[in-house]
Amino acid sequence: MAGRRDRFGQAGFTILDTLVTLSLIGILIWVVIPRYERVAVEAQKAALRTELGGIRMTLQLYHIRSGRYPADLRDLLKEKYLLPTQEAGKEKKIFEQAYLETRSLDAEGYVLDPFGSRLGYDPKTGRVWSRTKGYEDW
């Protein structure tokens, strides 16, 4: 919309221009925010699926190498494993890495899921799950 000239000859917006603009912004927000929230939740679901899969594989590696599951998921952040590697024409090198790389942690060092809840863990069976309501069976 073209600006209007006031009695001093300066261009500016009228109240009607401002109300129309604010109405359009309000409609955009009304349409965009629910869609954004749905996309954000879908992204969290995908991240949870990926994270649980990675932690479960890490637990299996730990179990294979030590014959038991760790007492706590926090142990996976501290303990490291060594794997020999072989490159063509070169001598063996040792690869050292923590079982679980840094993830979202709470103040006490417990692993959090993408929704911000602590992950559940059973050290007897190695089962790990989300404690977020609705995702406990994942």
C-alpha positions in Angstrom: 0.0 0.0 0.0 1.3 3.4 -0.8 1.9 5.7 2.0 -0.3 8.7 2.6 0.9 12.3 3.0 0.0 14.0 6.2 -0.7 17.8 6.6 3.1 18.4 6.9 3.8 16.7 3.5 5.4 13.6 5.0 4.5 10.1 3.9 3.3 7.6 6.5 1.0 4.7 7.2 -2.6 5.3 8.2 -4.3 3.4 11.0 -6.1 1.3 8.4 -2.8 0.3 6.7 -1.4 -0.7 10.1 -4.5 -2.8 11.0 -4.5 -4.6 7.7 -0.8 -5.4 8.1 -1.3 -6.6 11.7 -4.2 -8.7 10.6 -2.1 -10.4 7.8 0.7 -11.1 10.3 -1.8 -12.6 12.8 -3.3 -14.9 10.1 0.2 -16.0 9.1 1.1 -16.8 12.7 -2.3 -18.6 13.2 -1.5 -20.8 10.2 2.3 -21.3 10.6 2.7 -22.0 14.3 0.5 -25.2 14.4 2.3 -26.6 11.3 5.7 -25.8 12.9 4.7 -27.6 16.1 3.7 -30.7 14.1 7.0 -30.7 12.2 8.9 -30.2 15.5 7.2 -33.2 17.1 7.9 -35.3 14.0 11.5 -34.4 14.2 11.7 -35.3 17.9 10.1 -38.7 17.1 12.7 -39.4 14.4 15.5 -38.3 16.7 14.1 -40.6 19.4 13.9 -43.6 17.0 17.5 -42.9 15.9 18.9 -42.3 19.4 17.3 -45.4 20.9 18.6 -47.5 18.0 22.1 -46.2 18.5 22.1 -46.7 22.3 20.7 -50.3 21.9 23.5 -51.1 19.4 26.0 -49.6 21.8 24.6 -51.7 24.6 25.0 -54.8 22.5 28.6 -53.9 21.7 29.3 -53.4 25.4 27.7 -56.8 26.2 29.7 -58.6 23.6 33.0 -57.1 24.7 32.4 -57.4 28.5 29.9 -60.2 28.9 27.5 -58.0 30.8 25.4 -54.9 30.5 26.6 -51.7 32.3 25.1 -50.9 35.7 24.1 -47.5 34.4 23.8 -45.7 31.0 26.2 -43.1 32.4 28.9 -45.8 32.4 28.7 -45.8 28.6 29.8 -42.1 28.6 32.9 -42.8 30.7 34.1 -46.2 29.6 36.1 -46.5 26.3 36.7 -49.4 24.0 39.7 -50.2 21.9 39.4 -51.7 18.4 42.4 -52.6 16.2 42.1 -51.3 12.6 44.1 -52.3 9.5 44.7 -50.1 6.6 46.0 -51.4 3.3 49.8 -51.6 3.4 50.1 -50.1 6.9 50.5 -51.5 10.4 47.6 -51.9 12.8 46.5 -48.9 14.7 44.2 -48.8 17.8 40.9 -47.0 17.7 39.8 -45.7 21.1 36.4 -44.2 21.7 33.8 -43.9 24.4 30.9 -46.3 24.0 28.4 -43.4 24.0 29.3 -40.0 22.7 27.9 -36.9 24.4 24.2 -36.7 24.2 21.7 -34.5 26.0 22.3 -34.9 29.7 20.5 -33.6 32.8 22.3 -32.0 35.8 23.1 -35.4 37.3 24.6 -36.8 34.0 21.6 -39.0 33.0 20.9 -39.4 29.3 17.9 -37.5 28.1 15.6 -38.3 25.1 14.8 -35.6 22.5 11.7 -34.7 24.5 13.8 -33.9 27.6 12.9 -37.0 29.7 15.5 -39.4 31.2 15.8 -42.6 29.4 14.8 -45.8 31.3 17.3 -48.6 31.5 17.2 -52.1 32.9 20.8 -53.3 33.6 19.7 -57.0 33.9 18.3 -57.2 30.3 20.0 -54.2 28.6 16.5 -52.8 27.7 16.5 -49.1 27.2 13.3 -47.0 26.6 11.9 -43.5 26.6 10.0 -42.3 29.7 8.2 -39.7 27.7 4.4 -40.3 27.9 3.3 -42.1 24.8 6.7 -43.3 23.8 7.4 -45.8 26.6 7.1 -48.8 24.2 9.5 -47.6 21.6 
